[in-house]
Amino acid sequence: MADLILAGSDFVGQSLVACGVSPSRIAVIPYGIDIPACPARMPDYAGDRPLRLLFAGASDLRKGIHHLLRAVDRLGPRAVELRVAGGVGLKPEIVTRYAATARFLGQVPRQDMARHFDWADAFVLPSLVEGSATVTYEALARRLPVVATPNAGSIVTDDVEGRIVAPASAAALVEALSAYVDDPALLRRHAAGARAARERASFARYARDLTETLCARSPLR
């Protein structure tokens, strides 16, 4: 019955079309967040230590954590280390199996997340199903390159602010993360892209886009 359906990402819009919704009724408007006044440091990774990766969210199958764990296991603890912030939805034996490369933090208070973003060199979210994960916006606001799937609904442009990789593929994650391990300059370039994307990640941009869309579609216009 709706005249207008607001989708938070291209992935959501495409999913609606696949369900039979007319594209003419859909407007894709990515979300936004309040940008911190003091962004985090630029990553200082130079290949002389393991690449620090951060995952934030429920560590369950929907978020693709199992593919990320397999990827970091293949890369090994000399190449990467992973922090997982959020509720643990995996069996204890799975957590134990990947203890050499992944540290599960459990639930982290929001005010404590800044130090984990500051610790990381890159943020990874290989979601299988998502609307538009605002944690990816938070990572960009902290100048972190983001490695995500199209299904995560991020605003990341591939090879600009990070990498967009195929969903449900540990191999694709290994390839993207190995590129950072082998070429720290690529990581710095993507971090610079993340810094430039801060305005696109902002709530102010979201409010502006939403207002313009509603005004354009208003029957009173």
Sequence and secondary structure as in RCSB ss.txt:
>XXXX:A:sequence
MADLILAGSDFVGQSLVACGVSPSRIAVIPYGIDIPACPARMPDYAGDRPLRLLFAGASDLRKGIHHLLRAVDRL
GPRAVELRVAGGVGLKPEIVTRYAATARFLGQVPRQDMARHFDWADAFVLPSLVEGSATVTYEALARRLPVVATP
NAGSIVTDDVEGRIVAPASAAALVEALSAYVDDPALLRRHAAGARAARERASFARYARDLTETLCARSPLR
>XXXX:A:secstr
  S EEESSHHHHHHHHHTT  GGGEEE    B   SS        SSS EEEEEES BSGGGTHHHHHHHHHHH
 TTTEEEEEES B S HHHHHHTTTTEEEEES  GGGHHHHHHH SEEEE  SS S  HHHHHHHHTT  EEE G
GG     BTTTEEE  TT HHHHHHHHHHHHH HHHHHHHHHHHHHTTTTTBHHHHHHHHHHHHHHH TT 
